[in-house]
Amino acid sequence: MCEREEKTEMANMANVLGLIFANMHEQSVADLTKQRTLASVPFGGRYRMIDFPLSNMVNSDIDNVGIITKDNYLSLMDHLGSGDEWDLSRKTGGMHLLPPYGNSSALYRGRLEAMAQVKPFIESSNAEYVLLSDADVVANIDYRPIIDFHEKNGADITVVYGRGTFTTEQTMTKTVLAVNSDNVIYDVLIRPEISGEHNVSLNMFVVSKDFLLNEIRGAESRNLYSFEVDVLQKKLHDIKVLGYRFDKPFAQIDSMDTYFKTNMKLVDKSLR
């Protein structure tokens, strides 16, 4: 999965730090995550869920990646090893497994709290931008045009989103976005009870390192923990939040039904 592809010159990806959250959305597939992180859940008979964001980052020339864990991460460690399979076993940059606690005695409750626990790792990076990603999306994504879009438009936050038709049960596991013709996100609905055609966040965000650290420090002083609620939603009209639409196929593993159907698509020759 991690073979590099030739790409046209865009953003300088040496300026990007990748952060992958291994444990987000585990409640959606609780039967699969009793003994393991969502990131280490098998997919397609040969992959794990983390292979998608990790390979996407490597294929996009992001070679400094931190993987934030929470609990039940032994199988994740076994799968990742030293990062050799992704060419991330190196002295400078490479792959870093970031276990819980840090300076805290409690497991984190959300992305902001998770990043607060690994703040020294973020601070030590020479990167200008940080790409945040969960491990719940099955898709092949080139992050280079997304970083380029974020940089050229001067966004504070760029949210990667997809569009599709969803039932009420499905949207209750998602963040729904209202995006205008200028790519500005003007409304954020978190787990709404609505159905129909909507823009949904793919749980991938681009921010500058300085902006992110400022938000982390502010959250620590106010006992805030949710990036989506406390930053994306509450500060939506005070900062510049843009949406980058991902138009290629994707699937969010947000239920056992989605997990099963997405796996079964691999054997459908018409989709290859």
Secondary structure as the mmCIF struct_conf table of DSSP 4:
data_model
#
loop_
_struct_conf.conf_type_id
_struct_conf.id
_struct_conf.beg_label_comp_id
_struct_conf.beg_label_asym_id
_struct_conf.beg_label_seq_id
_struct_conf.end_label_comp_id
_struct_conf.end_label_asym_id
_struct_conf.end_label_seq_id
BEND BEND1 GLU A 9 GLU A 9
BEND BEND2 ALA A 11 ALA A 11
HELX_RH_3T_P HELX_RH_3T_P1 MET A 13 ASN A 15
STRN STRN1 VAL A 16 PHE A 21
BEND BEND3 ALA A 22 ASN A 23
TURN_TY1_P TURN_TY1_P1 MET A 24 HIS A 25
HELX_RH_3T_P HELX_RH_3T_P2 GLU A 26 VAL A 29
TURN_TY1_P TURN_TY1_P2 ALA A 30 LEU A 32
BEND BEND4 THR A 33 ARG A 36
HELX_RH_3T_P HELX_RH_3T_P3 LEU A 38 SER A 40
STRN STRN2 PRO A 42 PHE A 43
TURN_TY1_P TURN_TY1_P3 GLY A 44 ARG A 46
STRN STRN3 TYR A 47 ARG A 48
TURN_TY1_P TURN_TY1_P4 MET A 49 ILE A 50
HELX_RH_AL_P HELX_RH_AL_P1 ASP A 51 ASN A 59
TURN_TY1_P TURN_TY1_P5 SER A 60 ASP A 61
STRN STRN4 ASN A 64 ILE A 68
BEND BEND5 ASP A 71 ASN A 72
HELX_RH_AL_P HELX_RH_AL_P2 LEU A 74 LEU A 80
TURN_TY1_P TURN_TY1_P6 GLY A 81 SER A 82
BEND BEND6 GLY A 83 GLY A 83
HELX_RH_3T_P HELX_RH_3T_P4 ASP A 84 TRP A 86
TURN_TY1_P TURN_TY1_P7 ASP A 87 ASP A 87
BEND BEND7 LYS A 91 GLY A 93
STRN STRN5 GLY A 94 LEU A 98
BEND BEND8 PRO A 100 PRO A 100
TURN_TY1_P TURN_TY1_P8 GLY A 102 ASN A 103
BEND BEND9 SER A 105 ALA A 106
BEND BEND10 ARG A 109 GLY A 110
HELX_RH_AL_P HELX_RH_AL_P3 ARG A 111 GLN A 117
TURN_TY1_P TURN_TY1_P9 VAL A 118 VAL A 118
HELX_RH_AL_P HELX_RH_AL_P4 LYS A 119 SER A 124
BEND BEND11 GLU A 128 GLU A 128
STRN STRN6 TYR A 129 ASP A 134
BEND BEND12 ALA A 135 ALA A 135
STRN STRN7 VAL A 137 VAL A 138
HELX_RH_AL_P HELX_RH_AL_P5 ARG A 144 ASN A 153
TURN_TY1_P TURN_TY1_P10 GLY A 154 GLY A 154
BEND BEND13 ASP A 156 ASP A 156
STRN STRN8 ILE A 157 PHE A 166
HELX_RH_AL_P HELX_RH_AL_P6 THR A 168 THR A 171
TURN_TY1_P TURN_TY1_P11 MET A 172 THR A 173
BEND BEND14 LYS A 174 LYS A 174
STRN STRN9 THR A 175 VAL A 179
TURN_TY1_P TURN_TY1_P12 SER A 181 ASP A 182
BEND BEND15 ASN A 183 ASN A 183
STRN STRN10 VAL A 184 VAL A 184
STRN STRN11 ILE A 185 ILE A 190
BEND BEND16 ARG A 191 ARG A 191
BEND BEND17 GLU A 193 GLU A 193
STRN STRN12 GLY A 196 SER A 208
HELX_RH_AL_P HELX_RH_AL_P7 LYS A 209 ARG A 222
TURN_TY1_P TURN_TY1_P13 ASN A 223 ASN A 223
HELX_RH_AL_P HELX_RH_AL_P8 PHE A 227 PHE A 227
HELX_RH_PI_P HELX_RH_PI_P1 GLU A 228 GLN A 233
TURN_TY1_P TURN_TY1_P14 LYS A 234 ASP A 238
BEND BEND18 ILE A 239 ILE A 239
STRN STRN13 VAL A 241 ARG A 245
BEND BEND19 LYS A 248 LYS A 248
STRN STRN14 ALA A 251 GLN A 252
BEND BEND20 SER A 255 SER A 255
HELX_RH_AL_P HELX_RH_AL_P9 MET A 256 MET A 264
HELX_RH_3T_P HELX_RH_3T_P5 LYS A 265 VAL A 267
HELX_RH_3T_P HELX_RH_3T_P6 LYS A 269 LEU A 271
#
